[in-house]
């Protein structure tokens, strides 16, 4: 849990301003929508968390 919290915060805080400067804000904001999906996939792959519909 700590890895997911720290990694997503560090990566998100580093990537978003950089991405926002390079591309349009609309495209950069898609990162905000993709971050929870990436965190869910990483928790399933790295921590073997079960994926359920709820």
mmCIF entry with sequence, helices, sheets and N, C-alpha, C, O atoms, coordinates in Angstrom:
data_MODEL
# 
_entry.id   MODEL 
# 
_entity.id                         1 
_entity.type                       polymer 
_entity.pdbx_number_of_molecules   1 
# 
_entity_poly.entity_id                      1 
_entity_poly.type                           'polypeptide(L)' 
_entity_poly.nstd_linkage                   no 
_entity_poly.nstd_monomer                   no 
_entity_poly.pdbx_seq_one_letter_code       
;(UNK)(UNK)(UNK)(UNK)(UNK)(UNK)(UNK)(UNK)(UNK)(UNK)(UNK)(UNK)(UNK)(UNK)(UNK)(UNK)
(UNK)(UNK)(UNK)(UNK)(UNK)(UNK)(UNK)(UNK)(UNK)(UNK)(UNK)(UNK)(UNK)(UNK)(UNK)(UNK)
(UNK)(UNK)(UNK)(UNK)(UNK)(UNK)(UNK)(UNK)(UNK)(UNK)(UNK)(UNK)(UNK)(UNK)(UNK)(UNK)
(UNK)(UNK)(UNK)(UNK)(UNK)(UNK)
;
_entity_poly.pdbx_seq_one_letter_code_can   XXXXXXXXXXXXXXXXXXXXXXXXXXXXXXXXXXXXXXXXXXXXXXXXXXXXXX 
_entity_poly.pdbx_strand_id                 A 
# 
loop_
_entity_poly_seq.entity_id 
_entity_poly_seq.num 
_entity_poly_seq.mon_id 
_entity_poly_seq.hetero 
1 1  UNK n 
1 2  UNK n 
1 3  UNK n 
1 4  UNK n 
1 5  UNK n 
1 6  UNK n 
1 7  UNK n 
1 8  UNK n 
1 9  UNK n 
1 10 UNK n 
1 11 UNK n 
1 12 UNK n 
1 13 UNK n 
1 14 UNK n 
1 15 UNK n 
1 16 UNK n 
1 17 UNK n 
1 18 UNK n 
1 19 UNK n 
1 20 UNK n 
1 21 UNK n 
1 22 UNK n 
1 23 UNK n 
1 24 UNK n 
1 25 UNK n 
1 26 UNK n 
1 27 UNK n 
1 28 UNK n 
1 29 UNK n 
1 30 UNK n 
1 31 UNK n 
1 32 UNK n 
1 33 UNK n 
1 34 UNK n 
1 35 UNK n 
1 36 UNK n 
1 37 UNK n 
1 38 UNK n 
1 39 UNK n 
1 40 UNK n 
1 41 UNK n 
1 42 UNK n 
1 43 UNK n 
1 44 UNK n 
1 45 UNK n 
1 46 UNK n 
1 47 UNK n 
1 48 UNK n 
1 49 UNK n 
1 50 UNK n 
1 51 UNK n 
1 52 UNK n 
1 53 UNK n 
1 54 UNK n 
# 
_struct_asym.id          A 
_struct_asym.entity_id   1 
# 
loop_
_struct_conf.conf_type_id 
_struct_conf.id 
_struct_conf.pdbx_PDB_helix_id 
_struct_conf.beg_label_comp_id 
_struct_conf.beg_label_asym_id 
_struct_conf.beg_label_seq_id 
_struct_conf.pdbx_beg_PDB_ins_code 
_struct_conf.end_label_comp_id 
_struct_conf.end_label_asym_id 
_struct_conf.end_label_seq_id 
_struct_conf.pdbx_end_PDB_ins_code 
_struct_conf.beg_auth_comp_id 
_struct_conf.beg_auth_asym_id 
_struct_conf.beg_auth_seq_id 
_struct_conf.end_auth_comp_id 
_struct_conf.end_auth_asym_id 
_struct_conf.end_auth_seq_id 
_struct_conf.pdbx_PDB_helix_class 
_struct_conf.details 
_struct_conf.pdbx_PDB_helix_length 
HELX_P HELX_P1 AA1 UNK A 2  ? UNK A 22 ? UNK A 2  UNK A 22 1 ? 21 
HELX_P HELX_P2 AA2 UNK A 25 ? UNK A 46 ? UNK A 25 UNK A 46 1 ? 22 
# 
_struct_conf_type.id          HELX_P 
_struct_conf_type.criteria    ? 
_struct_conf_type.reference   ? 
# 
loop_
_atom_site.group_PDB 
_atom_site.id 
_atom_site.type_symbol 
_atom_site.label_atom_id 
_atom_site.label_alt_id 
_atom_site.label_comp_id 
_atom_site.label_asym_id 
_atom_site.label_entity_id 
_atom_site.label_seq_id 
_atom_site.pdbx_PDB_ins_code 
_atom_site.Cartn_x 
_atom_site.Cartn_y 
_atom_site.Cartn_z 
_atom_site.occupancy 
_atom_site.B_iso_or_equiv 
_atom_site.pdbx_formal_charge 
_atom_site.auth_seq_id 
_atom_site.auth_comp_id 
_atom_site.auth_asym_id 
_atom_site.auth_atom_id 
_atom_site.pdbx_PDB_model_num 
ATOM 1   N N  . UNK A 1 1  ? 0.836   -1.188  0.000   1.00 0.00 ? 1  UNK A N  1 
ATOM 2   C CA . UNK A 1 1  ? 0.000   0.000   0.000   1.00 0.00 ? 1  UNK A CA 1 
ATOM 3   C C  . UNK A 1 1  ? 0.881   1.252   0.000   1.00 0.00 ? 1  UNK A C  1 
ATOM 4   O O  . UNK A 1 1  ? 0.617   2.209   -0.728  1.00 0.00 ? 1  UNK A O  1 
ATOM 5   N N  . UNK A 1 2  ? 1.912   1.231   0.812   1.00 0.00 ? 2  UNK A N  1 
ATOM 6   C CA . UNK A 1 2  ? 2.802   2.394   0.872   1.00 0.00 ? 2  UNK A CA 1 
ATOM 7   C C  . UNK A 1 2  ? 3.477   2.629   -0.468  1.00 0.00 ? 2  UNK A C  1 
ATOM 8   O O  . UNK A 1 2  ? 3.617   3.772   -0.904  1.00 0.00 ? 2  UNK A O  1 
ATOM 9   N N  . UNK A 1 3  ? 3.895   1.552   -1.125  1.00 0.00 ? 3  UNK A N  1 
ATOM 10  C CA . UNK A 1 3  ? 4.519   1.700   -2.438  1.00 0.00 ? 3  UNK A CA 1 
ATOM 11  C C  . UNK A 1 3  ? 3.562   2.349   -3.425  1.00 0.00 ? 3  UNK A C  1 
ATOM 12  O O  . UNK A 1 3  ? 3.952   3.255   -4.162  1.00 0.00 ? 3  UNK A O  1 
ATOM 13  N N  . UNK A 1 4  ? 2.316   1.897   -3.447  1.00 0.00 ? 4  UNK A N  1 
ATOM 14  C CA . UNK A 1 4  ? 1.351   2.455   -4.389  1.00 0.00 ? 4  UNK A CA 1 
ATOM 15  C C  . UNK A 1 4  ? 1.071   3.919   -4.102  1.00 0.00 ? 4  UNK A C  1 
ATOM 16  O O  . UNK A 1 4  ? 0.949   4.727   -5.023  1.00 0.00 ? 4  UNK A O  1 
ATOM 17  N N  . UNK A 1 5  ? 0.970   4.257   -2.833  1.00 0.00 ? 5  UNK A N  1 
ATOM 18  C CA . UNK A 1 5  ? 0.703   5.654   -2.469  1.00 0.00 ? 5  UNK A CA 1 
ATOM 19  C C  . UNK A 1 5  ? 1.891   6.531   -2.823  1.00 0.00 ? 5  UNK A C  1 
ATOM 20  O O  . UNK A 1 5  ? 1.736   7.567   -3.469  1.00 0.00 ? 5  UNK A O  1 
ATOM 21  N N  . UNK A 1 6  ? 3.070   6.118   -2.403  1.00 0.00 ? 6  UNK A N  1 
ATOM 22  C CA . UNK A 1 6  ? 4.260   6.928   -2.634  1.00 0.00 ? 6  UNK A CA 1 
ATOM 23  C C  . UNK A 1 6  ? 4.599   6.987   -4.118  1.00 0.00 ? 6  UNK A C  1 
ATOM 24  O O  . UNK A 1 6  ? 4.879   8.065   -4.644  1.00 0.00 ? 6  UNK A O  1 
ATOM 25  N N  . UNK A 1 7  ? 4.576   5.863   -4.790  1.00 0.00 ? 7  UNK A N  1 
ATOM 26  C CA . UNK A 1 7  ? 4.942   5.832   -6.205  1.00 0.00 ? 7  UNK A CA 1 
ATOM 27  C C  . UNK A 1 7  ? 3.969   6.649   -7.043  1.00 0.00 ? 7  UNK A C  1 
ATOM 28  O O  . UNK A 1 7  ? 4.395   7.424   -7.899  1.00 0.00 ? 7  UNK A O  1 
ATOM 29  N N  . UNK A 1 8  ? 2.690   6.490   -6.813  1.00 0.00 ? 8  UNK A N  1 
ATOM 30  C CA . UNK A 1 8  ? 1.731   7.243   -7.620  1.00 0.00 ? 8  UNK A CA 1 
ATOM 31  C C  . UNK A 1 8  ? 1.824   8.740   -7.336  1.00 0.00 ? 8  UNK A C  1 
ATOM 32  O O  . UNK A 1 8  ? 1.651   9.551   -8.246  1.00 0.00 ? 8  UNK A O  1 
ATOM 33  N N  . UNK A 1 9  ? 2.092   9.110   -6.105  1.00 0.00 ? 9  UNK A N  1 
ATOM 34  C CA . UNK A 1 9  ? 2.228   10.528  -5.776  1.00 0.00 ? 9  UNK A CA 1 
ATOM 35  C C  . UNK A 1 9  ? 3.493   11.105  -6.389  1.00 0.00 ? 9  UNK A C  1 
ATOM 36  O O  . UNK A 1 9  ? 3.452   12.169  -7.006  1.00 0.00 ? 9  UNK A O  1 
ATOM 37  N N  . UNK A 1 10 ? 4.610   10.418  -6.227  1.00 0.00 ? 10 UNK A N  1 
ATOM 38  C CA . UNK A 1 10 ? 5.866   10.922  -6.774  1.00 0.00 ? 10 UNK A CA 1 
ATOM 39  C C  . UNK A 1 10 ? 5.839   10.973  -8.298  1.00 0.00 ? 10 UNK A C  1 
ATOM 40  O O  . UNK A 1 10 ? 6.246   11.964  -8.904  1.00 0.00 ? 10 UNK A O  1 
ATOM 41  N N  . UNK A 1 11 ? 5.365   9.915   -8.896  1.00 0.00 ? 11 UNK A N  1 
ATOM 42  C CA . UNK A 1 11 ? 5.312   9.873   -10.353 1.00 0.00 ? 11 UNK A CA 1 
ATOM 43  C C  . UNK A 1 11 ? 4.301   10.895  -10.874 1.00 0.00 ? 11 UNK A C  1 
ATOM 44  O O  . UNK A 1 11 ? 4.579   11.605  -11.841 1.00 0.00 ? 11 UNK A O  1 
ATOM 45  N N  . UNK A 1 12 ? 3.149   10.971  -10.247 1.00 0.00 ? 12 UNK A N  1 
ATOM 46  C CA . UNK A 1 12 ? 2.131   11.914  -10.685 1.00 0.00 ? 12 UNK A CA 1 
ATOM 47  C C  . UNK A 1 12 ? 2.570   13.355  -10.556 1.00 0.00 ? 12 UNK A C  1 
ATOM 48  O O  . UNK A 1 12 ? 2.345   14.162  -11.458 1.00 0.00 ? 12 UNK A O  1 
ATOM 49  N N  . UNK A 1 13 ? 3.191   13.679  -9.445  1.00 0.00 ? 13 UNK A N  1 
ATOM 50  C CA . UNK A 1 13 ? 3.649   15.053  -9.234  1.00 0.00 ? 13 UNK A CA 1 
ATOM 51  C C  . UNK A 1 13 ? 4.810   15.412  -10.152 1.00 0.00 ? 13 UNK A C  1 
ATOM 52  O O  . UNK A 1 13 ? 5.005   16.585  -10.468 1.00 0.00 ? 13 UNK A O  1 
ATOM 53  N N  . UNK A 1 14 ? 5.570   14.436  -10.577 1.00 0.00 ? 14 UNK A N  1 
ATOM 54  C CA . UNK A 1 14 ? 6.684   14.704  -11.481 1.00 0.00 ? 14 UNK A CA 1 
ATOM 55  C C  . UNK A 1 14 ? 6.240   14.745  -12.940 1.00 0.00 ? 14 UNK A C  1 
ATOM 56  O O  . UNK A 1 14 ? 6.721   15.572  -13.715 1.00 0.00 ? 14 UNK A O  1 
ATOM 57  N N  . UNK A 1 15 ? 5.334   13.865  -13.310 1.00 0.00 ? 15 UNK A N  1 
ATOM 58  C CA . UNK A 1 15 ? 4.951   13.725  -14.713 1.00 0.00 ? 15 UNK A CA 1 
ATOM 59  C C  . UNK A 1 15 ? 3.957   14.799  -15.150 1.00 0.00 ? 15 UNK A C  1 
ATOM 60  O O  . UNK A 1 15 ? 4.072   15.326  -16.257 1.00 0.00 ? 15 UNK A O  1 
ATOM 61  N N  . UNK A 1 16 ? 2.999   15.126  -14.315 1.00 0.00 ? 16 UNK A N  1 
ATOM 62  C CA . UNK A 1 16 ? 1.929   16.017  -14.753 1.00 0.00 ? 16 UNK A CA 1 
ATOM 63  C C  . UNK A 1 16 ? 2.413   17.398  -15.184 1.00 0.00 ? 16 UNK A C  1 
ATOM 64  O O  . UNK A 1 16 ? 2.042   17.838  -16.272 1.00 0.00 ? 16 UNK A O  1 
ATOM 65  N N  . UNK A 1 17 ? 3.216   18.103  -14.396 1.00 0.00 ? 17 UNK A N  1 
ATOM 66  C CA . UNK A 1 17 ? 3.673   19.426  -14.861 1.00 0.00 ? 17 UNK A CA 1 
ATOM 67  C C  . UNK A 1 17 ? 4.541   19.344  -16.123 1.00 0.00 ? 17 UNK A C  1 
ATOM 68  O O  . UNK A 1 17 ? 4.457   20.203  -17.002 1.00 0.00 ? 17 UNK A O  1 
ATOM 69  N N  . UNK A 1 18 ? 5.360   18.319  -16.198 1.00 0.00 ? 18 UNK A N  1 
ATOM 70  C CA . UNK A 1 18 ? 6.197   18.139  -17.381 1.00 0.00 ? 18 UNK A CA 1 
ATOM 71  C C  . UNK A 1 18 ? 5.346   17.865  -18.606 1.00 0.00 ? 18 UNK A C  1 
ATOM 72  O O  . UNK A 1 18 ? 5.554   18.455  -19.666 1.00 0.00 ? 18 UNK A O  1 
ATOM 73  N N  . UNK A 1 19 ? 4.392   16.973  -18.453 1.00 0.00 ? 19 UNK A N  1 
ATOM 74  C CA . UNK A 1 19 ? 3.497   16.638  -19.559 1.00 0.00 ? 19 UNK A CA 1 
ATOM 75  C C  . UNK A 1 19 ? 2.638   17.830  -19.947 1.00 0.00 ? 19 UNK A C  1 
ATOM 76  O O  . UNK A 1 19 ? 2.388   18.059  -21.130 1.00 0.00 ? 19 UNK A O  1 
ATOM 77  N N  . UNK A 1 20 ? 2.189   18.586  -18.965 1.00 0.00 ? 20 UNK A N  1 
ATOM 78  C CA . UNK A 1 20 ? 1.351   19.751  -19.228 1.00 0.00 ? 20 UNK A CA 1 
ATOM 79  C C  . UNK A 1 20 ? 2.107   20.816  -20.014 1.00 0.00 ? 20 UNK A C  1 
ATOM 80  O O  . UNK A 1 20 ? 1.502   21.543  -20.802 1.00 0.00 ? 20 UNK A O  1 
ATOM 81  N N  . UNK A 1 21 ? 3.409   20.920  -19.814 1.00 0.00 ? 21 UNK A N  1 
ATOM 82  C CA . UNK A 1 21 ? 4.218   21.890  -20.553 1.00 0.00 ? 21 UNK A CA 1 
ATOM 83  C C  . UNK A 1 21 ? 4.487   21.432  -21.985 1.00 0.00 ? 21 UNK A C  1 
ATOM 84  O O  . UNK A 1 21 ? 4.693   22.258  -22.874 1.00 0.00 ? 21 UNK A O  1 
ATOM 85  N N  . UNK A 1 22 ? 4.484   20.112  -22.210 1.00 0.00 ? 22 UNK A N  1 
ATOM 86  C CA . UNK A 1 22 ? 4.825   19.577  -23.524 1.00 0.00 ? 22 UNK A CA 1 
ATOM 87  C C  . UNK A 1 22 ? 3.626   19.428  -24.462 1.00 0.00 ? 22 UNK A C  1 
ATOM 88  O O  . UNK A 1 22 ? 3.753   19.629  -25.670 1.00 0.00 ? 22 UNK A O  1 
ATOM 89  N N  . UNK A 1 23 ? 2.473   19.081  -23.913 1.00 0.00 ? 23 UNK A N  1 
ATOM 90  C CA . UNK A 1 23 ? 1.298   18.823  -24.750 1.00 0.00 ? 23 UNK A CA 1 
ATOM 91  C C  . UNK A 1 23 ? 0.140   19.697  -24.278 1.00 0.00 ? 23 UNK A C  1 
ATOM 92  O O  . UNK A 1 23 ? 0.289   20.491  -23.349 1.00 0.00 ? 23 UNK A O  1 
ATOM 93  N N  . UNK A 1 24 ? -0.998  19.544  -24.918 1.00 0.00 ? 24 UNK A N  1 
ATOM 94  C CA . UNK A 1 24 ? -2.156  20.348  -24.537 1.00 0.00 ? 24 UNK A CA 1 
ATOM 95  C C  . UNK A 1 24 ? -2.672  19.917  -23.160 1.00 0.00 ? 24 UNK A C  1 
ATOM 96  O O  . UNK A 1 24 ? -2.515  18.759  -22.773 1.00 0.00 ? 24 UNK A O  1 
ATOM 97  N N  . UNK A 1 25 ? -3.282  20.839  -22.428 1.00 0.00 ? 25 UNK A N  1 
ATOM 98  C CA . UNK A 1 25 ? -3.814  20.491  -21.104 1.00 0.00 ? 25 UNK A CA 1 
ATOM 99  C C  . UNK A 1 25 ? -4.863  19.375  -21.154 1.00 0.00 ? 25 UNK A C  1 
ATOM 100 O O  . UNK A 1 25 ? -4.979  18.589  -20.214 1.00 0.00 ? 25 UNK A O  1 
ATOM 101 N N  . UNK A 1 26 ? -5.615  19.307  -22.235 1.00 0.00 ? 26 UNK A N  1 
ATOM 102 C CA . UNK A 1 26 ? -6.621  18.246  -22.355 1.00 0.00 ? 26 UNK A CA 1 
ATOM 103 C C  . UNK A 1 26 ? -5.963  16.878  -22.379 1.00 0.00 ? 26 UNK A C  1 
ATOM 104 O O  . UNK A 1 26 ? -6.417  15.955  -21.704 1.00 0.00 ? 26 UNK A O  1 
ATOM 105 N N  . UNK A 1 27 ? -4.913  16.747  -23.142 1.00 0.00 ? 27 UNK A N  1 
ATOM 106 C CA . UNK A 1 27 ? -4.200  15.477  -23.213 1.00 0.00 ? 27 UNK A CA 1 
ATOM 107 C C  . UNK A 1 27 ? -3.491  15.177  -21.898 1.00 0.00 ? 27 UNK A C  1 
ATOM 108 O O  . UNK A 1 27 ? -3.445  14.027  -21.463 1.00 0.00 ? 27 UNK A O  1 
ATOM 109 N N  . UNK A 1 28 ? -2.947  16.194  -21.275 1.00 0.00 ? 28 UNK A N  1 
ATOM 110 C CA . UNK A 1 28 ? -2.249  15.990  -20.001 1.00 0.00 ? 28 UNK A CA 1 
ATOM 111 C C  . UNK A 1 28 ? -3.210  15.528  -18.915 1.00 0.00 ? 28 UNK A C  1 
ATOM 112 O O  . UNK A 1 28 ? -2.828  14.734  -18.056 1.00 0.00 ? 28 UNK A O  1 
ATOM 113 N N  . UNK A 1 29 ? -4.437  16.005  -18.937 1.00 0.00 ? 29 UNK A N  1 
ATOM 114 C CA . UNK A 1 29 ? -5.407  15.622  -17.915 1.00 0.00 ? 29 UNK A CA 1 
ATOM 115 C C  . UNK A 1 29 ? -5.891  14.191  -18.057 1.00 0.00 ? 29 UNK A C  1 
ATOM 116 O O  . UNK A 1 29 ? -6.478  13.650  -17.120 1.00 0.00 ? 29 UNK A O  1 
ATOM 117 N N  . UNK A 1 30 ? -5.661  13.564  -19.200 1.00 0.00 ? 30 UNK A N  1 
ATOM 118 C CA . UNK A 1 30 ? -6.026  12.151  -19.316 1.00 0.00 ? 30 UNK A CA 1 
ATOM 119 C C  . UNK A 1 30 ? -5.192  11.301  -18.364 1.00 0.00 ? 30 UNK A C  1 
ATOM 120 O O  . UNK A 1 30 ? -5.600  10.202  -17.990 1.00 0.00 ? 30 UNK A O  1 
ATOM 121 N N  . UNK A 1 31 ? -4.014  11.813  -17.968 1.00 0.00 ? 31 UNK A N  1 
ATOM 122 C CA . UNK A 1 31 ? -3.193  11.116  -16.972 1.00 0.00 ? 31 UNK A CA 1 
ATOM 123 C C  . UNK A 1 31 ? -3.961  10.972  -15.660 1.00 0.00 ? 31 UNK A C  1 
ATOM 124 O O  . UNK A 1 31 ? -3.847  9.947   -14.989 1.00 0.00 ? 31 UNK A O  1 
ATOM 125 N N  . UNK A 1 32 ? -4.740  11.985  -15.289 1.00 0.00 ? 32 UNK A N  1 
ATOM 126 C CA . UNK A 1 32 ? -5.512  11.926  -14.047 1.00 0.00 ? 32 UNK A CA 1 
ATOM 127 C C  . UNK A 1 32 ? -6.555  10.815  -14.089 1.00 0.00 ? 32 UNK A C  1 
ATOM 128 O O  . UNK A 1 32 ? -6.876  10.221  -13.060 1.00 0.00 ? 32 UNK A O  1 
ATOM 129 N N  . UNK A 1 33 ? -7.078  10.536  -15.267 1.00 0.00 ? 33 UNK A N  1 
ATOM 130 C CA . UNK A 1 33 ? -8.059  9.464   -15.398 1.00 0.00 ? 33 UNK A CA 1 
ATOM 131 C C  . UNK A 1 33 ? -7.393  8.096   -15.516 1.00 0.00 ? 33 UNK A C  1 
ATOM 132 O O  . UNK A 1 33 ? -7.986  7.084   -15.142 1.00 0.00 ? 33 UNK A O  1 
ATOM 133 N N  . UNK A 1 34 ? -6.181  8.059   -16.028 1.00 0.00 ? 34 UNK A N  1 
ATOM 134 C CA . UNK A 1 34 ? -5.478  6.788   -16.196 1.00 0.00 ? 34 UNK A CA 1 
ATOM 135 C C  . UNK A 1 34 ? -4.777  6.334   -14.926 1.00 0.00 ? 34 UNK A C  1 
ATOM 136 O O  . UNK A 1 34 ? -4.536  5.139   -14.758 1.00 0.00 ? 34 UNK A O  1 
ATOM 137 N N  . UNK A 1 35 ? -4.446  7.245   -14.037 1.00 0.00 ? 35 UNK A N  1 
ATOM 138 C CA . UNK A 1 35 ? -3.679  6.901   -12.840 1.00 0.00 ? 35 UNK A CA 1 
ATOM 139 C C  . UNK A 1 35 ? -4.369  5.855   -11.961 1.00 0.00 ? 35 UNK A C  1 
ATOM 140 O O  . UNK A 1 35 ? -3.696  4.924   -11.518 1.00 0.00 ? 35 UNK A O  1 
ATOM 141 N N  . UNK A 1 36 ? -5.675  5.955   -11.686 1.00 0.00 ? 36 UNK A N  1 
ATOM 142 C CA . UNK A 1 36 ? -6.300  4.907   -10.866 1.00 0.00 ? 36 UNK A CA 1 
ATOM 143 C C  . UNK A 1 36 ? -6.293  3.537   -11.544 1.00 0.00 ? 36 UNK A C  1 
ATOM 144 O O  . UNK A 1 36 ? -6.162  2.514   -10.872 1.00 0.00 ? 36 UNK A O  1 
ATOM 145 N N  . UNK A 1 37 ? -6.432  3.513   -12.851 1.00 0.00 ? 37 UNK A N  1 
ATOM 146 C CA . UNK A 1 37 ? -6.420  2.240   -13.581 1.00 0.00 ? 37 UNK A CA 1 
ATOM 147 C C  . UNK A 1 37 ? -5.026  1.617   -13.501 1.00 0.00 ? 37 UNK A C  1 
ATOM 148 O O  . UNK A 1 37 ? -4.895  0.409   -13.306 1.00 0.00 ? 37 UNK A O  1 
ATOM 149 N N  . UNK A 1 38 ? -3.998  2.432   -13.649 1.00 0.00 ? 38 UNK A N  1 
ATOM 150 C CA . UNK A 1 38 ? -2.622  1.935   -13.547 1.00 0.00 ? 38 UNK A CA 1 
ATOM 151 C C  . UNK A 1 38 ? -2.356  1.432   -12.136 1.00 0.00 ? 38 UNK A C  1 
ATOM 152 O O  . UNK A 1 38 ? -1.731  0.385   -11.965 1.00 0.00 ? 38 UNK A O  1 
ATOM 153 N N  . UNK A 1 39 ? -2.819  2.157   -11.122 1.00 0.00 ? 39 UNK A N  1 
ATOM 154 C CA . UNK A 1 39 ? -2.629  1.724   -9.733  1.00 0.00 ? 39 UNK A CA 1 
ATOM 155 C C  . UNK A 1 39 ? -3.345  0.402   -9.475  1.00 0.00 ? 39 UNK A C  1 
ATOM 156 O O  . UNK A 1 39 ? -2.819  -0.458  -8.768  1.00 0.00 ? 39 UNK A O  1 
ATOM 157 N N  . UNK A 1 40 ? -4.530  0.235   -10.037 1.00 0.00 ? 40 UNK A N  1 
ATOM 158 C CA . UNK A 1 40 ? -5.272  -1.015  -9.877  1.00 0.00 ? 40 UNK A CA 1 
ATOM 159 C C  . UNK A 1 40 ? -4.527  -2.170  -10.526 1.00 0.00 ? 40 UNK A C  1 
ATOM 160 O O  . UNK A 1 40 ? -4.416  -3.248  -9.942  1.00 0.00 ? 40 UNK A O  1 
ATOM 161 N N  . UNK A 1 41 ? -4.022  -1.952  -11.720 1.00 0.00 ? 41 UNK A N  1 
ATOM 162 C CA . UNK A 1 41 ? -3.274  -3.002  -12.417 1.00 0.00 ? 41 UNK A CA 1 
ATOM 163 C C  . UNK A 1 41 ? -1.976  -3.345  -11.693 1.00 0.00 ? 41 UNK A C  1 
ATOM 164 O O  . UNK A 1 41 ? -1.611  -4.515  -11.585 1.00 0.00 ? 41 UNK A O  1 
ATOM 165 N N  . UNK A 1 42 ? -1.280  -2.322  -11.198 1.00 0.00 ? 42 UNK A N  1 
ATOM 166 C CA . UNK A 1 42 ? -0.044  -2.585  -10.461 1.00 0.00 ? 42 UNK A CA 1 
ATOM 167 C C  . UNK A 1 42 ? -0.309  -3.345  -9.164  1.00 0.00 ? 42 UNK A C  1 
ATOM 168 O O  . UNK A 1 42 ? 0.471   -4.221  -8.789  1.00 0.00 ? 42 UNK A O  1 
ATOM 169 N N  . UNK A 1 43 ? -1.396  -3.018  -8.482  1.00 0.00 ? 43 UNK A N  1 
ATOM 170 C CA . UNK A 1 43 ? -1.700  -3.742  -7.244  1.00 0.00 ? 43 UNK A CA 1 
ATOM 171 C C  . UNK A 1 43 ? -2.037  -5.197  -7.538  1.00 0.00 ? 43 UNK A C  1 
ATOM 172 O O  . UNK A 1 43 ? -1.712  -6.080  -6.745  1.00 0.00 ? 43 UNK A O  1 
ATOM 173 N N  . UNK A 1 44 ? -2.683  -5.452  -8.662  1.00 0.00 ? 44 UNK A N  1 
ATOM 174 C CA . UNK A 1 44 ? -2.992  -6.834  -9.027  1.00 0.00 ? 44 UNK A CA 1 
ATOM 175 C C  . UNK A 1 44 ? -1.728  -7.593  -9.420  1.00 0.00 ? 44 UNK A C  1 
ATOM 176 O O  . UNK A 1 44 ? -1.556  -8.757  -9.058  1.00 0.00 ? 44 UNK A O  1 
ATOM 177 N N  . UNK A 1 45 ? -0.846  -6.927  -10.163 1.00 0.00 ? 45 UNK A N  1 
ATOM 178 C CA . UNK A 1 45 ? 0.360   -7.606  -10.633 1.00 0.00 ? 45 UNK A CA 1 
ATOM 179 C C  . UNK A 1 45 ? 1.427   -7.747  -9.547  1.00 0.00 ? 45 UNK A C  1 
ATOM 180 O O  . UNK A 1 45 ? 2.009   -8.820  -9.382  1.00 0.00 ? 45 UNK A O  1 
ATOM 181 N N  . UNK A 1 46 ? 1.676   -6.689  -8.823  1.00 0.00 ? 46 UNK A N  1 
ATOM 182 C CA . UNK A 1 46 ? 2.774   -6.705  -7.858  1.00 0.00 ? 46 UNK A CA 1 
ATOM 183 C C  . UNK A 1 46 ? 2.386   -7.271  -6.493  1.00 0.00 ? 46 UNK A C  1 
ATOM 184 O O  . UNK A 1 46 ? 3.183   -7.951  -5.847  1.00 0.00 ? 46 UNK A O  1 
ATOM 185 N N  . UNK A 1 47 ? 1.172   -6.991  -6.067  1.00 0.00 ? 47 UNK A N  1 
ATOM 186 C CA . UNK A 1 47 ? 0.752   -7.403  -4.728  1.00 0.00 ? 47 UNK A CA 1 
ATOM 187 C C  . UNK A 1 47 ? -0.235  -8.569  -4.734  1.00 0.00 ? 47 UNK A C  1 
ATOM 188 O O  . UNK A 1 47 ? -0.674  -9.027  -3.679  1.00 0.00 ? 47 UNK A O  1 
ATOM 189 N N  . UNK A 1 48 ? -0.576  -9.041  -5.928  1.00 0.00 ? 48 UNK A N  1 
ATOM 190 C CA . UNK A 1 48 ? -1.489  -10.185 -6.097  1.00 0.00 ? 48 UNK A CA 1 
ATOM 191 C C  . UNK A 1 48 ? -2.835  -9.915  -5.438  1.00 0.00 ? 48 UNK A C  1 
ATOM 192 O O  . UNK A 1 48 ? -3.436  -10.810 -4.843  1.00 0.00 ? 48 UNK A O  1 
ATOM 193 N N  . UNK A 1 49 ? -3.305  -8.674  -5.549  1.00 0.00 ? 49 UNK A N  1 
ATOM 194 C CA . UNK A 1 49 ? -4.624  -8.328  -5.040  1.00 0.00 ? 49 UNK A CA 1 
ATOM 195 C C  . UNK A 1 49 ? -5.678  -8.892  -5.983  1.00 0.00 ? 49 UNK A C  1 
ATOM 196 O O  . UNK A 1 49 ? -5.503  -8.846  -7.201  1.00 0.00 ? 49 UNK A O  1 
ATOM 197 N N  . UNK A 1 50 ? -6.763  -9.421  -5.440  1.00 0.00 ? 50 UNK A N  1 
ATOM 198 C CA . UNK A 1 50 ? -7.810  -9.947  -6.319  1.00 0.00 ? 50 UNK A CA 1 
ATOM 199 C C  . UNK A 1 50 ? -8.591  -8.802  -6.985  1.00 0.00 ? 50 UNK A C  1 
ATOM 200 O O  . UNK A 1 50 ? -8.874  -7.784  -6.354  1.00 0.00 ? 50 UNK A O  1 
ATOM 201 N N  . UNK A 1 51 ? -8.928  -8.983  -8.245  1.00 0.00 ? 51 UNK A N  1 
ATOM 202 C CA . UNK A 1 51 ? -9.762  -8.022  -8.949  1.00 0.00 ? 51 UNK A CA 1 
ATOM 203 C C  . UNK A 1 51 ? -11.201 -8.538  -8.953  1.00 0.00 ? 51 UNK A C  1 
ATOM 204 O O  . UNK A 1 51 ? -11.482 -9.622  -9.463  1.00 0.00 ? 51 UNK A O  1 
ATOM 205 N N  . UNK A 1 52 ? -12.086 -7.763  -8.389  1.00 0.00 ? 52 UNK A N  1 
ATOM 206 C CA . UNK A 1 52 ? -13.492 -8.143  -8.345  1.00 0.00 ? 52 UNK A CA 1 
ATOM 207 C C  . UNK A 1 52 ? -14.313 -7.041  -9.012  1.00 0.00 ? 52 UNK A C  1 
ATOM 208 O O  . UNK A 1 52 ? -13.825 -5.924  -9.177  1.00 0.00 ? 52 UNK A O  1 
ATOM 209 N N  . UNK A 1 53 ? -15.548 -7.343  -9.395  1.00 0.00 ? 53 UNK A N  1 
ATOM 210 C CA . UNK A 1 53 ? -16.367 -6.308  -10.046 1.00 0.00 ? 53 UNK A CA 1 
ATOM 211 C C  . UNK A 1 53 ? -16.715 -5.139  -9.125  1.00 0.00 ? 53 UNK A C  1 
ATOM 212 O O  . UNK A 1 53 ? -17.067 -4.061  -9.606  1.00 0.00 ? 53 UNK A O  1 
ATOM 213 N N  . UNK A 1 54 ? -16.622 -5.333  -7.837  1.00 0.00 ? 54 UNK A N  1 
ATOM 214 C CA . UNK A 1 54 ? -16.987 -4.253  -6.920  1.00 0.00 ? 54 UNK A CA 1 
ATOM 215 C C  . UNK A 1 54 ? -15.736 -3.619  -6.439  1.00 0.00 ? 54 UNK A C  1 
ATOM 216 O O  . UNK A 1 54 ? -15.787 -2.676  -5.648  1.00 0.00 ? 54 UNK A O  1 
# 
